[in-house]
Amino acid sequence: MRGWLILLSGLVLWAGHFFLLYGIGEFWGEGIAPRIAVAILTLAALGIAAAIFLRLWRAAPVDGHERWRRQSTLGGLLLGGVAILWQALPALLSQ
C-alpha cells in the first residue's frame, strides 16, 4: 500500500487540493479570507510535493522497477504541482 501511495502522491495531493479549494469556494464565498486560505493551502500542497520530490530525487534506485517507480512518481509530482498552481490562479488573481 505504501508503494502505491508514493507512486500516486502527486495526484493524491492534487485531488485533496481540488476538493479543499471547492469547499472554500462553496462555504466561504468571496472576500480576502478565502483568498488567504487558498494561498496558504496552495503553498502547503506545493511544499509537500516539493519535499516528496526532493526526497525521491536524492534516493538512488536499486533496480529497474525502483527506477521506473521513481521516475513515474517524479512525473506525477510535477504534473500535480502544475495542476495545483493552475487551480489556485483564478482565486489568487481575481479582484
N, C-alpha and C positions, 0 to 999 in steps of 0.2 A: 504494500500500500504506500509506503514511504517513497518508493521509486516513482510511482505514478504521480504523487503529489509534487515531487520535484520536477518531473517531466512537464507537468501541466501548470506549474506555478505562475507563469506569466499570464496564462489565460484565466486562471482562478482569480488572480489579482484584478484583472480587467473586469471580470464578471462582478466581483464584490464591489469594485469602484462604481460600476454601472448602476447596480441596484441601490447603493447608498446615495449616489447623485440624484437618482429619480425620487428617492424618498425625501431628500432635502427639497427638491423642486416641488413635490406634491404637498408636503406638510408645512414648509416654511414660506413658500411663495417668493415674493421679490423683496429686495432690500439689501442692505450691506451685510447683515448677519449671514444669510445664506451664501453670499459670495466668499466671505471669510471661511465659512465651513467647507465650501468646495475647494478653496485654495489649500487649506490645511489637509483635507482628505487626499487631494491630488499629490501634494508634497509627500505625505506619508506613504501612499501607494508607490510613487516613483522611488522613494527612499528604500522601501522594502525590495522592490525589483532590482535596484542598483546593488543592494547588499547581496542578494542571491546571485546576481550576475558576477560580481567580483569574486565571490567565494568559489563559484564554478570555474571562472576564468583562471584562477590560480591553481586549481586542482589538476593534477596530471592524470589523464585517463590511463587505466591499466591495460585494457584490451579494446578490441573493435567495438563491442557493444557499449562499453563505457564512453568511448569517443562519440559514438552516434547519439547516445543519450545526452551527453554534454552539449553537443552541437545543436540538437533539437531543442533542448531547454534554453540555451542562449538565444536561439532564434525566436522561440515563444516569448521570452522575456523582452526582447527588442520589439516584437510586434505588440505585446501587451503594453509596453511603455509608450509607444506611439499612440495606441488606441486610448490609453488613459489621458494623455495630453490632449488628444483630439476631442474627447468627450468634455473635458473641462473648459476648453477655449470659449464656447458660447457664453457660459456663465461668467467667466472671468473678464471677457471683453465687452459684455453688454453694458449699456448705460443705465 
